[in-house]
Amino acid sequence: MSDWVRVASLNQLPVNRGRFFELRGHELAVFRLSNPERVVVVSNCCPHAGGNIAAGDVDGACVTCPWHQWQFNLETGVSPLSESARLTIYESRVVDQHVEARLPPKRKNTPSVMV
């Protein structure tokens, strides 16, 4: 069962940038996006080669991994370079100026990275 977990306050999140958080065994990239204003919580590990997604450049609803410039749509998690390369997107909400994410229990085995 997934639980709602408080991740950060909105004032900790720069607009149109990512920020890394580790909670309950999950490495998360949290993005506060504008136009329209919203928060997106995804897995921080790039499925291509394990890069730090939170450090990527944001353009609209797209983030570019800083390692090999793979791009991912933050609405769908999908990369235009490969339909099978997807970020995990976690359900998120803002409650009393704090971001919460619905996180499942931590999996024992982490998925392998595509090369």
N, C-alpha and C positions, 0 to 999 in steps of 0.2 A: 504494500500500500504506500502511496506517495503522501508526503507530509508537506504542508506549507512551512517554509523556513525563512526567517528574516535574513536578508543578504546585506543590505546597506541602506543608508538614508540617501534620499535624492541628492542632497547637497554634497555627497561624497563622489558623485558621478559627473565627470565633465561631459558637456553636450557634444555629441558626434564623435565620441572617443570610447574606447573600451577600458575596462578595469578588471583585473584578476582578483578572484576570491576563491578560497578553498573552504568548503563546508561539508561536513559529514562524509568525507572521503571523495567528494566531487570537486574537480577543478573547473571553475566557471569563468566565462567571460561575460561581463555585464555591460551592455551598451545603452546609453541614454540618447535616443535619437530625436531629431527635430523633423518637422514637416512630413507627417504629423508627429507631435510630441508623443513619445512612447518609450518603454523600456523593453529590451530583449535580453533574455538570459540563454546562453548556449554553452555547450561544452567548449573548454578552452583549447583542447588539443586538435590541431588541424588533421583531418583524416588522410591527407596526402603524405605528410612526413613528420607529424607531431609538433609543428610550430605553435608558437604562443599567439593564439587568435586575438587575445585582448590587446596585444601590442600592434595589431594591424591597423592600416589606414581605413577610414570609413568614408564612403561616398554614397550618399543617399541611404539605401537599404542594403548596401553591399560592403563587405569587409574583405580586405586583401591581406592574406597571410604574409608576414614579414620575411619568411624564409625563402619561399620559391614563387611568391606572387600569385598563388592560387586564390581565386575569388570565390566568395560564398554569399548567397542571398540570405540576409538575416531574417527574412519573413518565412522562407521555406527551408533554409539550411543547405540547399543544393548548390553545387558548383556548376557553372556553365561549361567547365572543362570535362566533367564526368558526372553523369547522373547518379553513379554509385557513391561518389564522394559527397558525404553529407555531414553537416554539423548536427549534433543532437540539440534540439530546441526544447527548453523547459518552459512549461506554463508559468507565467509571471503576472504579478499585479502590484499596484501601488496602494498601500494602506497607511493613512496618516503620515504621508511623506516618506515612507519606507518601502523599499522594494522587497517583495517576497517572491520566492520561487517554489514550485511544487517539485520536490526532489524525491526520487525513489530511493529505496535502500541501496547502498553501495554494492555493486556487483563484485563477486570474488575474482573473476577473470576480466581483464580489460581487453578490448578489441585490439587486434594487431593493426599496425599502420600500413597503408598502401605505399609502395615505392614505385 
